[in-house]
Amino acid sequence: MSVVTQIKKVTAKAIADLYAIHIDENNILVNATKPEFVGDYTVVLFAFVKQLKQSPDVLGQALGTHLVTSNPTLFTAHNVIKGFLNLSITDAYWRNFTN
């Protein structure tokens, strides 16, 4: 399973855990983080703001904290910048992925 697919899957689960709302993982947009920002992959939050009734920053902080706490073998850290949740992938994940 690709890292992007895993991120989508755990993000959908985190939204369900935090907000009791089902989001299809295919509707979660994940991109490589731009080089000028810290992180490896970025979850775009704007699609969920209205449905979850949260500001992008509040949603990003809650979701990022939950993702890092619930998936310590996948994520090391997160940061939120204007509606974008940047996630850092663990070195151990990358080592296992390449082996």
Jmol script that loads the backbone (N, CA, C; Angstrom):
load data "model"
ATOM      1  N   MET A   1       0.849  -1.173   0.000  1.00  0.00           N
ATOM      2  CA  MET A   1       0.000   0.000   0.000  1.00  0.00           C
ATOM      3  C   MET A   1       0.897   1.240   0.000  1.00  0.00           C
ATOM      4  N   SER A   2       0.569   2.203  -0.840  1.00  0.00           N
ATOM      5  CA  SER A   2       1.388   3.412  -0.923  1.00  0.00           C
ATOM      6  C   SER A   2       1.201   4.284   0.317  1.00  0.00           C
ATOM      7  N   VAL A   3       2.156   5.150   0.554  1.00  0.00           N
ATOM      8  CA  VAL A   3       2.085   6.037   1.713  1.00  0.00           C
ATOM      9  C   VAL A   3       0.885   6.976   1.590  1.00  0.00           C
ATOM     10  N   VAL A   4       0.587   7.441   0.385  1.00  0.00           N
ATOM     11  CA  VAL A   4      -0.561   8.331   0.188  1.00  0.00           C
ATOM     12  C   VAL A   4      -1.860   7.607   0.528  1.00  0.00           C
ATOM     13  N   THR A   5      -1.982   6.358   0.108  1.00  0.00           N
ATOM     14  CA  THR A   5      -3.169   5.563   0.426  1.00  0.00           C
ATOM     15  C   THR A   5      -3.295   5.378   1.932  1.00  0.00           C
ATOM     16  N   GLN A   6      -2.180   5.110   2.603  1.00  0.00           N
ATOM     17  CA  GLN A   6      -2.206   4.964   4.064  1.00  0.00           C
ATOM     18  C   GLN A   6      -2.627   6.263   4.744  1.00  0.00           C
ATOM     19  N   ILE A   7      -2.105   7.379   4.274  1.00  0.00           N
ATOM     20  CA  ILE A   7      -2.467   8.672   4.862  1.00  0.00           C
ATOM     21  C   ILE A   7      -3.962   8.931   4.691  1.00  0.00           C
ATOM     22  N   LYS A   8      -4.485   8.660   3.511  1.00  0.00           N
ATOM     23  CA  LYS A   8      -5.922   8.845   3.278  1.00  0.00           C
ATOM     24  C   LYS A   8      -6.745   7.963   4.212  1.00  0.00           C
ATOM     25  N   LYS A   9      -6.336   6.720   4.354  1.00  0.00           N
ATOM     26  CA  LYS A   9      -7.065   5.762   5.193  1.00  0.00           C
ATOM     27  C   LYS A   9      -7.070   6.203   6.665  1.00  0.00           C
ATOM     28  N   VAL A  10      -5.907   6.559   7.201  1.00  0.00           N
ATOM     29  CA  VAL A  10      -5.850   6.948   8.619  1.00  0.00           C
ATOM     30  C   VAL A  10      -6.495   8.317   8.850  1.00  0.00           C
ATOM     31  N   THR A  11      -6.476   9.184   7.843  1.00  0.00           N
ATOM     32  CA  THR A  11      -7.146  10.480   7.968  1.00  0.00           C
ATOM     33  C   THR A  11      -8.659  10.295   8.020  1.00  0.00           C
ATOM     34  N   ALA A  12      -9.196   9.446   7.165  1.00  0.00           N
ATOM     35  CA  ALA A  12     -10.637   9.162   7.195  1.00  0.00           C
ATOM     36  C   ALA A  12     -11.038   8.574   8.543  1.00  0.00           C
ATOM     37  N   LYS A  13     -10.217   7.677   9.069  1.00  0.00           N
ATOM     38  CA  LYS A  13     -10.504   7.077  10.379  1.00  0.00           C
ATOM     39  C   LYS A  13     -10.431   8.129  11.483  1.00  0.00           C
ATOM     40  N   ALA A  14      -9.451   9.016  11.414  1.00  0.00           N
ATOM     41  CA  ALA A  14      -9.311  10.065  12.428  1.00  0.00           C
ATOM     42  C   ALA A  14     -10.515  11.005  12.416  1.00  0.00           C
ATOM     43  N   ILE A  15     -10.996  11.362  11.234  1.00  0.00           N
ATOM     44  CA  ILE A  15     -12.180  12.221  11.144  1.00  0.00           C
ATOM     45  C   ILE A  15     -13.385  11.507  11.750  1.00  0.00           C
ATOM     46  N   ALA A  16     -13.526  10.220  11.461  1.00  0.00           N
ATOM     47  CA  ALA A  16     -14.626   9.436  12.047  1.00  0.00           C
ATOM     48  C   ALA A  16     -14.494   9.379  13.569  1.00  0.00           C
ATOM     49  N   ASP A  17     -13.278   9.174  14.065  1.00  0.00           N
ATOM     50  CA  ASP A  17     -13.045   9.107  15.515  1.00  0.00           C
ATOM     51  C   ASP A  17     -13.353  10.438  16.204  1.00  0.00           C
ATOM     52  N   LEU A  18     -12.890  11.529  15.603  1.00  0.00           N
ATOM     53  CA  LEU A  18     -13.021  12.844  16.235  1.00  0.00           C
ATOM     54  C   LEU A  18     -14.405  13.471  16.071  1.00  0.00           C
ATOM     55  N   TYR A  19     -15.023  13.259  14.899  1.00  0.00           N
ATOM     56  CA  TYR A  19     -16.248  13.988  14.576  1.00  0.00           C
ATOM     57  C   TYR A  19     -17.452  13.094  14.284  1.00  0.00           C
ATOM     58  N   ALA A  20     -17.267  11.775  14.339  1.00  0.00           N
ATOM     59  CA  ALA A  20     -18.347  10.814  14.071  1.00  0.00           C
ATOM     60  C   ALA A  20     -19.003  11.061  12.713  1.00  0.00           C
ATOM     61  N   ILE A  21     -18.174  11.403  11.730  1.00  0.00           N
ATOM     62  CA  ILE A  21     -18.645  11.634  10.364  1.00  0.00           C
ATOM     63  C   ILE A  21     -17.801  10.779   9.427  1.00  0.00           C
ATOM     64  N   HIS A  22     -18.480  10.095   8.497  1.00  0.00           N
ATOM     65  CA  HIS A  22     -17.762   9.271   7.524  1.00  0.00           C
ATOM     66  C   HIS A  22     -17.345  10.136   6.342  1.00  0.00           C
ATOM     67  N   ILE A  23     -16.069  10.107   6.034  1.00  0.00           N
ATOM     68  CA  ILE A  23     -15.518  10.755   4.844  1.00  0.00           C
ATOM     69  C   ILE A  23     -14.885   9.648   4.011  1.00  0.00           C
ATOM     70  N   ASP A  24     -15.271   9.552   2.760  1.00  0.00           N
ATOM     71  CA  ASP A  24     -14.672   8.559   1.871  1.00  0.00           C
ATOM     72  C   ASP A  24     -13.207   8.932   1.654  1.00  0.00           C
ATOM     73  N   GLU A  25     -12.326   7.976   1.855  1.00  0.00           N
ATOM     74  CA  GLU A  25     -10.892   8.274   1.719  1.00  0.00           C
ATOM     75  C   GLU A  25     -10.532   8.759   0.325  1.00  0.00           C
ATOM     76  N   ASN A  26     -11.332   8.417  -0.681  1.00  0.00           N
ATOM     77  CA  ASN A  26     -11.077   8.894  -2.043  1.00  0.00           C
ATOM     78  C   ASN A  26     -11.330  10.394  -2.180  1.00  0.00           C
ATOM     79  N   ASN A  27     -12.028  10.987  -1.217  1.00  0.00           N
ATOM     80  CA  ASN A  27     -12.298  12.424  -1.232  1.00  0.00           C
ATOM     81  C   ASN A  27     -11.266  13.224  -0.442  1.00  0.00           C
ATOM     82  N   ILE A  28     -10.249  12.560   0.059  1.00  0.00           N
ATOM     83  CA  ILE A  28      -9.192  13.230   0.819  1.00  0.00           C
ATOM     84  C   ILE A  28      -8.024  13.497  -0.128  1.00  0.00           C
ATOM     85  N   LEU A  29      -7.668  14.767  -0.244  1.00  0.00           N
ATOM     86  CA  LEU A  29      -6.585  15.165  -1.142  1.00  0.00           C
ATOM     87  C   LEU A  29      -5.273  15.222  -0.366  1.00  0.00           C
ATOM     88  N   VAL A  30      -4.299  14.430  -0.817  1.00  0.00           N
ATOM     89  CA  VAL A  30      -2.970  14.377  -0.198  1.00  0.00           C
ATOM     90  C   VAL A  30      -1.938  14.674  -1.280  1.00  0.00           C
ATOM     91  N   ASN A  31      -1.069  15.634  -1.003  1.00  0.00           N
ATOM     92  CA  ASN A  31       0.002  16.013  -1.929  1.00  0.00           C
ATOM     93  C   ASN A  31       1.344  15.945  -1.216  1.00  0.00           C
ATOM     94  N   ALA A  32       2.405  15.908  -1.990  1.00  0.00           N
ATOM     95  CA  ALA A  32       3.738  16.075  -1.410  1.00  0.00           C
ATOM     96  C   ALA A  32       3.822  17.502  -0.868  1.00  0.00           C
ATOM     97  N   THR A  33       4.412  17.664   0.305  1.00  0.00           N
ATOM     98  CA  THR A  33       4.552  18.993   0.906  1.00  0.00           C
ATOM     99  C   THR A  33       5.523  19.822   0.074  1.00  0.00           C
ATOM    100  N   LYS A  34       5.176  21.090  -0.130  1.00  0.00           N
ATOM    101  CA  LYS A  34       6.056  21.990  -0.880  1.00  0.00           C
ATOM    102  C   LYS A  34       7.385  22.122  -0.145  1.00  0.00           C
ATOM    103  N   PRO A  35       8.483  22.250  -0.886  1.00  0.00           N
ATOM    104  CA  PRO A  35       9.818  22.266  -0.265  1.00  0.00           C
ATOM    105  C   PRO A  35      10.038  23.383   0.758  1.00  0.00           C
ATOM    106  N   GLU A  36       9.311  24.477   0.634  1.00  0.00           N
ATOM    107  CA  GLU A  36       9.521  25.581   1.575  1.00  0.00           C
ATOM    108  C   GLU A  36       8.846  25.360   2.932  1.00  0.00           C
ATOM    109  N   PHE A  37       8.100  24.261   3.080  1.00  0.00           N
ATOM    110  CA  PHE A  37       7.428  23.949   4.340  1.00  0.00           C
ATOM    111  C   PHE A  37       7.990  22.674   4.946  1.00  0.00           C
ATOM    112  N   VAL A  38       7.829  22.537   6.262  1.00  0.00           N
ATOM    113  CA  VAL A  38       8.275  21.343   6.977  1.00  0.00           C
ATOM    114  C   VAL A  38       7.221  20.258   6.790  1.00  0.00           C
ATOM    115  N   GLY A  39       7.669  19.055   6.457  1.00  0.00           N
ATOM    116  CA  GLY A  39       6.766  17.919   6.306  1.00  0.00           C
ATOM    117  C   GLY A  39       7.051  17.159   5.026  1.00  0.00           C
ATOM    118  N   ASP A  40       6.442  15.991   4.928  1.00  0.00           N
ATOM    119  CA  ASP A  40       6.607  15.148   3.746  1.00  0.00           C
ATOM    120  C   ASP A  40       5.358  15.131   2.868  1.00  0.00           C
ATOM    121  N   TYR A  41       4.196  15.069   3.517  1.00  0.00           N
ATOM    122  CA  TYR A  41       2.922  15.035   2.797  1.00  0.00           C
ATOM    123  C   TYR A  41       1.951  16.011   3.433  1.00  0.00           C
ATOM    124  N   THR A  42       1.050  16.546   2.602  1.00  0.00           N
ATOM    125  CA  THR A  42       0.095  17.550   3.036  1.00  0.00           C
ATOM    126  C   THR A  42      -1.328  17.076   2.766  1.00  0.00           C
ATOM    127  N   VAL A  43      -2.168  17.165   3.790  1.00  0.00           N
ATOM    128  CA  VAL A  43      -3.598  16.899   3.645  1.00  0.00           C
ATOM    129  C   VAL A  43      -4.282  18.259   3.489  1.00  0.00           C
ATOM    130  N   VAL A  44      -5.038  18.418   2.403  1.00  0.00           N
ATOM    131  CA  VAL A  44      -5.766  19.660   2.150  1.00  0.00           C
ATOM    132  C   VAL A  44      -7.087  19.598   2.920  1.00  0.00           C
ATOM    133  N   LEU A  45      -7.309  20.557   3.814  1.00  0.00           N
ATOM    134  CA  LEU A  45      -8.430  20.501   4.751  1.00  0.00           C
ATOM    135  C   LEU A  45      -9.691  21.225   4.294  1.00  0.00           C
ATOM    136  N   PHE A  46      -9.596  22.092   3.304  1.00  0.00           N
ATOM    137  CA  PHE A  46     -10.712  22.962   2.948  1.00  0.00           C
ATOM    138  C   PHE A  46     -11.998  22.211   2.603  1.00  0.00           C
ATOM    139  N   ALA A  47     -11.897  21.029   2.044  1.00  0.00           N
ATOM    140  CA  ALA A  47     -13.083  20.268   1.645  1.00  0.00           C
ATOM    141  C   ALA A  47     -13.934  19.841   2.838  1.00  0.00           C
ATOM    142  N   PHE A  48     -13.374  19.827   4.039  1.00  0.00           N
ATOM    143  CA  PHE A  48     -14.078  19.308   5.216  1.00  0.00           C
ATOM    144  C   PHE A  48     -14.513  20.381   6.201  1.00  0.00           C
ATOM    145  N   VAL A  49     -14.066  21.604   6.007  1.00  0.00           N
ATOM    146  CA  VAL A  49     -14.296  22.681   6.971  1.00  0.00           C
ATOM    147  C   VAL A  49     -15.789  22.910   7.204  1.00  0.00           C
ATOM    148  N   LYS A  50     -16.550  23.041   6.144  1.00  0.00           N
ATOM    149  CA  LYS A  50     -17.982  23.327   6.275  1.00  0.00           C
ATOM    150  C   LYS A  50     -18.718  22.149   6.916  1.00  0.00           C
ATOM    151  N   GLN A  51     -18.454  20.947   6.427  1.00  0.00           N
ATOM    152  CA  GLN A  51     -19.139  19.759   6.943  1.00  0.00           C
ATOM    153  C   GLN A  51     -18.830  19.515   8.419  1.00  0.00           C
ATOM    154  N   LEU A  52     -17.583  19.759   8.820  1.00  0.00           N
ATOM    155  CA  LEU A  52     -17.176  19.502  10.200  1.00  0.00           C
ATOM    156  C   LEU A  52     -17.367  20.711  11.113  1.00  0.00           C
ATOM    157  N   LYS A  53     -17.730  21.850  10.520  1.00  0.00           N
ATOM    158  CA  LYS A  53     -18.004  23.082  11.275  1.00  0.00           C
ATOM    159  C   LYS A  53     -16.826  23.490  12.149  1.00  0.00           C
ATOM    160  N   GLN A  54     -15.649  23.461  11.540  1.00  0.00           N
ATOM    161  CA  GLN A  54     -14.411  23.849  12.224  1.00  0.00           C
ATOM    162  C   GLN A  54     -13.634  24.793  11.311  1.00  0.00           C
ATOM    163  N   SER A  55     -12.880  25.698  11.898  1.00  0.00           N
ATOM    164  CA  SER A  55     -11.979  26.512  11.086  1.00  0.00           C
ATOM    165  C   SER A  55     -10.846  25.606  10.606  1.00  0.00           C
ATOM    166  N   PRO A  56     -10.198  25.945   9.502  1.00  0.00           N
ATOM    167  CA  PRO A  56      -9.103  25.104   9.008  1.00  0.00           C
ATOM    168  C   PRO A  56      -7.993  24.894  10.037  1.00  0.00           C
ATOM    169  N   ASP A  57      -7.663  25.937  10.803  1.00  0.00           N
ATOM    170  CA  ASP A  57      -6.589  25.804  11.791  1.00  0.00           C
ATOM    171  C   ASP A  57      -6.981  24.894  12.949  1.00  0.00           C
ATOM    172  N   VAL A  58      -8.204  25.042  13.446  1.00  0.00           N
ATOM    173  CA  VAL A  58      -8.675  24.196  14.549  1.00  0.00           C
ATOM    174  C   VAL A  58      -8.767  22.746  14.082  1.00  0.00           C
ATOM    175  N   LEU A  59      -9.348  22.540  12.911  1.00  0.00           N
ATOM    176  CA  LEU A  59      -9.455  21.193  12.346  1.00  0.00           C
ATOM    177  C   LEU A  59      -8.072  20.583  12.154  1.00  0.00           C
ATOM    178  N   GLY A  60      -7.152  21.348  11.592  1.00  0.00           N
ATOM    179  CA  GLY A  60      -5.802  20.847  11.342  1.00  0.00           C
ATOM    180  C   GLY A  60      -5.072  20.453  12.608  1.00  0.00           C
ATOM    181  N   GLN A  61      -5.188  21.275  13.650  1.00  0.00           N
ATOM    182  CA  GLN A  61      -4.522  20.950  14.917  1.00  0.00           C
ATOM    183  C   GLN A  61      -5.105  19.685  15.538  1.00  0.00           C
ATOM    184  N   ALA A  62      -6.431  19.591  15.563  1.00  0.00           N
ATOM    185  CA  ALA A  62      -7.070  18.410  16.157  1.00  0.00           C
ATOM    186  C   ALA A  62      -6.741  17.151  15.365  1.00  0.00           C
ATOM    187  N   LEU A  63      -6.854  17.244  14.062  1.00  0.00           N
ATOM    188  CA  LEU A  63      -6.590  16.093  13.202  1.00  0.00           C
ATOM    189  C   LEU A  63      -5.117  15.701  13.252  1.00  0.00           C
ATOM    190  N   GLY A  64      -4.225  16.682  13.183  1.00  0.00           N
ATOM    191  CA  GLY A  64      -2.795  16.401  13.230  1.00  0.00           C
ATOM    192  C   GLY A  64      -2.369  15.742  14.528  1.00  0.00           C
ATOM    193  N   THR A  65      -2.858  16.259  15.637  1.00  0.00           N
ATOM    194  CA  THR A  65      -2.535  15.670  16.937  1.00  0.00           C
ATOM    195  C   THR A  65      -3.036  14.235  17.015  1.00  0.00           C
ATOM    196  N   HIS A  66      -4.259  14.014  16.563  1.00  0.00           N
ATOM    197  CA  HIS A  66      -4.830  12.659  16.591  1.00  0.00           C
ATOM    198  C   HIS A  66      -4.037  11.708  15.686  1.00  0.00           C
ATOM    199  N   LEU A  67      -3.682  12.170  14.495  1.00  0.00           N
ATOM    200  CA  LEU A  67      -2.933  11.313  13.564  1.00  0.00           C
ATOM    201  C   LEU A  67      -1.573  10.920  14.125  1.00  0.00           C
ATOM    202  N   VAL A  68      -0.840  11.880  14.661  1.00  0.00           N
ATOM    203  CA  VAL A  68       0.497  11.594  15.195  1.00  0.00           C
ATOM    204  C   VAL A  68       0.406  10.682  16.417  1.00  0.00           C
ATOM    205  N   THR A  69      -0.558  10.940  17.285  1.00  0.00           N
ATOM    206  CA  THR A  69      -0.724  10.132  18.497  1.00  0.00           C
ATOM    207  C   THR A  69      -1.178   8.709  18.172  1.00  0.00           C
ATOM    208  N   SER A  70      -2.090   8.578  17.228  1.00  0.00           N
ATOM    209  CA  SER A  70      -2.667   7.268  16.897  1.00  0.00           C
ATOM    210  C   SER A  70      -1.815   6.442  15.943  1.00  0.00           C
ATOM    211  N   ASN A  71      -0.872   7.086  15.267  1.00  0.00           N
ATOM    212  CA  ASN A  71      -0.066   6.396  14.251  1.00  0.00           C
ATOM    213  C   ASN A  71       1.417   6.714  14.418  1.00  0.00           C
ATOM    214  N   PRO A  72       2.000   6.376  15.573  1.00  0.00           N
ATOM    215  CA  PRO A  72       3.392   6.763  15.838  1.00  0.00           C
ATOM    216  C   PRO A  72       4.414   6.070  14.936  1.00  0.00           C
ATOM    217  N   THR A  73       4.048   4.968  14.307  1.00  0.00           N
ATOM    218  CA  THR A  73       4.986   4.318  13.386  1.00  0.00           C
ATOM    219  C   THR A  73       4.940   4.949  11.998  1.00  0.00           C
ATOM    220  N   LEU A  74       3.939   5.794  11.751  1.00  0.00           N
ATOM    221  CA  LEU A  74       3.808   6.451  10.449  1.00  0.00           C
ATOM    222  C   LEU A  74       4.206   7.925  10.507  1.00  0.00           C
ATOM    223  N   PHE A  75       3.770   8.637  11.559  1.00  0.00           N
ATOM    224  CA  PHE A  75       4.002  10.084  11.640  1.00  0.00           C
ATOM    225  C   PHE A  75       4.864  10.458  12.842  1.00  0.00           C
ATOM    226  N   THR A  76       5.747  11.443  12.628  1.00  0.00           N
ATOM    227  CA  THR A  76       6.548  11.967  13.738  1.00  0.00           C
ATOM    228  C   THR A  76       6.052  13.320  14.217  1.00  0.00           C
ATOM    229  N   ALA A  77       5.476  14.110  13.313  1.00  0.00           N
ATOM    230  CA  ALA A  77       5.068  15.467  13.669  1.00  0.00           C
ATOM    231  C   ALA A  77       4.069  15.993  12.646  1.00  0.00           C
ATOM    232  N   HIS A  78       3.455  17.108  13.017  1.00  0.00           N
ATOM    233  CA  HIS A  78       2.545  17.790  12.096  1.00  0.00           C
ATOM    234  C   HIS A  78       2.652  19.292  12.314  1.00  0.00           C
ATOM    235  N   ASN A  79       2.227  20.041  11.317  1.00  0.00           N
ATOM    236  CA  ASN A  79       2.052  21.477  11.462  1.00  0.00           C
ATOM    237  C   ASN A  79       0.947  21.907  10.510  1.00  0.00           C
ATOM    238  N   VAL A  80       0.296  23.001  10.852  1.00  0.00           N
ATOM    239  CA  VAL A  80      -0.830  23.490  10.065  1.00  0.00           C
ATOM    240  C   VAL A  80      -0.494  24.883   9.569  1.00  0.00           C
ATOM    241  N   ILE A  81      -0.660  25.074   8.270  1.00  0.00           N
ATOM    242  CA  ILE A  81      -0.431  26.382   7.673  1.00  0.00           C
ATOM    243  C   ILE A  81      -1.609  26.697   6.756  1.00  0.00           C
ATOM    244  N   LYS A  82      -2.453  27.615   7.202  1.00  0.00           N
ATOM    245  CA  LYS A  82      -3.564  28.149   6.405  1.00  0.00           C
ATOM    246  C   LYS A  82      -4.395  27.076   5.702  1.00  0.00           C
ATOM    247  N   GLY A  83      -4.859  26.095   6.456  1.00  0.00           N
ATOM    248  CA  GLY A  83      -5.743  25.084   5.895  1.00  0.00           C
ATOM    249  C   GLY A  83      -5.059  23.875   5.296  1.00  0.00           C
ATOM    250  N   PHE A  84      -3.760  23.795   5.469  1.00  0.00           N
ATOM    251  CA  PHE A  84      -2.996  22.651   4.978  1.00  0.00           C
ATOM    252  C   PHE A  84      -2.334  21.958   6.166  1.00  0.00           C
ATOM    253  N   LEU A  85      -2.575  20.668   6.305  1.00  0.00           N
ATOM    254  CA  LEU A  85      -1.996  19.869   7.386  1.00  0.00           C
ATOM    255  C   LEU A  85      -0.770  19.144   6.845  1.00  0.00           C
ATOM    256  N   ASN A  86       0.403  19.583   7.269  1.00  0.00           N
ATOM    257  CA  ASN A  86       1.660  18.977   6.832  1.00  0.00           C
ATOM    258  C   ASN A  86       2.071  17.899   7.824  1.00  0.00           C
ATOM    259  N   LEU A  87       2.368  16.723   7.295  1.00  0.00           N
ATOM    260  CA  LEU A  87       2.720  15.571   8.124  1.00  0.00           C
ATOM    261  C   LEU A  87       4.137  15.109   7.812  1.00  0.00           C
ATOM    262  N   SER A  88       4.891  14.797   8.849  1.00  0.00           N
ATOM    263  CA  SER A  88       6.244  14.257   8.689  1.00  0.00           C
ATOM    264  C   SER A  88       6.198  12.752   8.919  1.00  0.00           C
ATOM    265  N   ILE A  89       6.776  12.005   7.984  1.00  0.00           N
ATOM    266  CA  ILE A  89       6.782  10.543   8.029  1.00  0.00           C
ATOM    267  C   ILE A  89       8.012  10.078   8.810  1.00  0.00           C
ATOM    268  N   THR A  90       7.858   9.000   9.590  1.00  0.00           N
ATOM    269  CA  THR A  90       8.972   8.490  10.399  1.00  0.00           C
ATOM    270  C   THR A  90      10.068   7.895   9.518  1.00  0.00           C
ATOM    271  N   ASP A  91      11.297   7.975  10.011  1.00  0.00           N
ATOM    272  CA  ASP A  91      12.421   7.340   9.315  1.00  0.00           C
ATOM    273  C   ASP A  91      12.222   5.832   9.243  1.00  0.00           C
ATOM    274  N   ALA A  92      11.677   5.249  10.305  1.00  0.00           N
ATOM    275  CA  ALA A  92      11.445   3.797  10.335  1.00  0.00           C
ATOM    276  C   ALA A  92      10.482   3.379   9.231  1.00  0.00           C
ATOM    277  N   TYR A  93       9.462   4.186   8.974  1.00  0.00           N
ATOM    278  CA  TYR A  93       8.526   3.863   7.889  1.00  0.00           C
ATOM    279  C   TYR A  93       9.272   3.835   6.556  1.00  0.00           C
ATOM    280  N   TRP A  94      10.100   4.857   6.313  1.00  0.00           N
ATOM    281  CA  TRP A  94      10.830   4.919   5.044  1.00  0.00           C
ATOM    282  C   TRP A  94      11.789   3.736   4.904  1.00  0.00           C
ATOM    283  N   ARG A  95      12.447   3.345   6.001  1.00  0.00           N
ATOM    284  CA  ARG A  95      13.351   2.191   5.940  1.00  0.00           C
ATOM    285  C   ARG A  95      12.585   0.920   5.587  1.00  0.00           C
ATOM    286  N   ASN A  96      11.453   0.704   6.239  1.00  0.00           N
ATOM    287  CA  ASN A  96      10.638  -0.482   5.952  1.00  0.00           C
ATOM    288  C   ASN A  96      10.068  -0.439   4.542  1.00  0.00           C
ATOM    289  N   PHE A  97       9.718   0.740   4.082  1.00  0.00           N
ATOM    290  CA  PHE A  97       9.138   0.910   2.754  1.00  0.00           C
ATOM    291  C   PHE A  97      10.140   0.542   1.663  1.00  0.00           C
ATOM    292  N   THR A  98      11.408   0.895   1.880  1.00  0.00           N
ATOM    293  CA  THR A  98      12.426   0.623   0.862  1.00  0.00           C
ATOM    294  C   THR A  98      12.954  -0.802   0.916  1.00  0.00           C
ATOM    295  N   ASN A  99      12.712  -1.509   2.019  1.00  0.00           N
ATOM    296  CA  ASN A  99      13.191  -2.897   2.138  1.00  0.00           C
ATOM    297  C   ASN A  99      12.213  -3.890   1.575  1.00  0.00           C
TER     298      ASN A  99
END
end "model"
wireframe off; spacefill off
backbone 0.3
color backbone group
